[in-house]
Amino acid sequence: MDLKLIGKTALVTGSTAGIGLAIAKRLAAEGANVVIVGRSQAKLDEAAKIVTSATISKVAPGIRAVLADAATAEGAAVLHRVVPTVDILVNNLGIYESKPFTQITDADWLKFFEVNVLSGARLARQYFPTMLERNWGRIIFIASESGLVVPPDMIHYGMTKTAQLAISRGLAALTKGTGVTVNSILPGPTRSEGIVDFLKSVASDPSLPPEEMEAEFFRNERSTSLLQRMIEPEEIADLVAYVASPLSAATNGAALRVEGGITPTIA
């Protein structure tokens, strides 16, 4: 299927590894000009090679790597200066951890809000007006099912994902009658960078083999999961590519859950 993304410019935050890298690869494979961003030049260079290798030779889209911290106002300003307009903004940057509620400090709350919420809000504020002017654009927040079913050991993380849903739905209301859409993708637990360390932090025995820790995690921590396995980043990337496409024009203000029993809502 042709997703009609050839020539579109897509900015993906948190794109040097995991879900973000998979999204960048998928969009590049569809012919989009992809902008990846990260704080490490070495990781950016490696990611750029990976994304470039995923492109279709007949399309040869431009892959651009920008050294910036998208979690900060300074980093957002750098991105806007280097890439003043985009067709597709994928707010994927995020951090997570398991931590007892009583041990979550004020600094933890502020850090999680800054990285997971404000980063996307800033970039949306920068690129949304131009999308409206051109009457086409896509803003996609990579939220989490934790924004709807907040894990008791990750309340600060869940709070940020609920906040992303609020921003996304509010922005969607501002697109009425235009060709711009704003949506959220809500993945369940995903196999991404750092997942082994996370599983160790909640495992009964951190020395267990990774596959046994994963099985224990779903048995004890995510017993309601329908998949009972980690989602692969590429599975999320496929959905993001569709939502970014002109073919998804009727999907706006939606919270699209990758796994679970909640029906996606489409306004």
Buried (B, 14 or more C-beta within 10 A) or exposed (E): EEBEBBEBBBBBBBBBBBBBBBBBBBBBBBBBBBBBBBBEEEBBEBBBEBBBEBBEEEBEBEBBBBBBBBBBEEBBEBBBEBBEBBBBBBBBBBBBBBBEEEEBEEEBBEBBBBBBBBBBBBBBEBBBEBBBEEEBBBBBBBBBBBBBBBBEBBBBBBBBBBBBBEBBBEBBEEBEEBBBBBBBBBBBBBBBBEBBEBBBEBBEEEEBEEEEBBBBBBEEBBEEBEBEBBBBBEBBBBBBBBBBBBBBEEBBBBBBBBBBEEEBEEB
